[in-house]
Amino acid sequence: METWAVLVIALIAFAPPVILLFKELQYKNDRIKELTDRLMFRDNETYLAHRERIERPPEPVLQEGRKLKSWYDVPDLEDEA
């Protein structure tokens, strides 16, 4: 029983610093990606167009004259028959 109590206390004590560490690493990773993207483009306008292309989700595919709700919509075979 005492070992479980020690494990729970250790988990509670060390969880917040570990979570903060992973958040900081994720922020740094995102920042590095942004800076390398900026280096790839000559001017700010092409960079902004590139960012807009990345952040905007693609339009759903038109199929047989009707717009799909999402990329994952697959028409039923019964509808086509």
C-alpha positions in Angstrom: 0.0 0.0 0.0 2.8 2.4 0.8 4.4 1.9 -2.6 1.2 3.0 -4.3 1.0 6.1 -2.1 4.6 6.9 -3.0 3.9 6.4 -6.7 0.8 8.6 -6.6 2.6 11.4 -4.8 5.6 11.2 -7.2 3.1 11.3 -10.2 1.4 14.4 -8.7 4.7 16.1 -7.9 6.4 15.5 -11.3 3.5 15.7 -13.7 3.2 19.5 -14.0 6.9 20.1 -14.8 6.9 17.3 -17.4 3.7 18.8 -19.0 5.3 22.2 -19.1 8.4 20.8 -20.6 6.5 19.1 -23.5 4.5 22.4 -24.1 7.7 24.3 -24.3 9.2 21.8 -26.7 6.1 21.9 -28.9 6.3 25.7 -29.0 9.9 25.6 -30.0 9.2 23.1 -32.7 6.4 25.2 -34.1 8.6 28.3 -34.1 11.4 26.4 -35.9 8.9 25.3 -38.6 7.7 28.8 -39.0 11.2 30.2 -39.3 12.3 27.6 -41.9 9.1 28.3 -43.9 10.0 32.0 -43.9 13.5 31.2 -45.1 12.1 29.2 -48.1 10.3 32.2 -49.5 11.9 35.4 -50.9 9.3 37.9 -49.8 6.5 38.2 -47.3 3.7 38.0 -49.8 4.5 34.5 -51.0 5.1 33.4 -47.4 1.6 34.6 -46.4 0.1 32.9 -49.4 1.8 29.7 -48.5 0.6 30.0 -44.8 -3.0 30.6 -46.1 -2.8 27.5 -48.3 -1.6 25.4 -45.3 -4.1 26.7 -42.7 -7.2 26.7 -45.0 -8.7 23.2 -45.2 -9.3 22.0 -48.8 -12.7 22.3 -50.4 -14.7 19.1 -50.4 -14.6 17.2 -53.7 -17.4 17.6 -56.2 -18.8 14.3 -57.2 -21.5 13.7 -59.7 -22.8 17.3 -59.4 -23.2 17.2 -55.6 -20.9 18.6 -53.0 -19.6 16.1 -50.4 -19.9 17.1 -46.7 -16.3 16.1 -46.1 -13.4 14.2 -47.6 -14.6 11.1 -45.9 -18.0 11.0 -47.4 -18.3 8.0 -49.7 -21.6 7.6 -51.7 -23.5 4.4 -50.9 -23.6 1.8 -53.7 -27.4 1.6 -53.2 -27.8 5.4 -54.1 -26.1 4.8 -57.4 -28.2 1.8 -58.4 
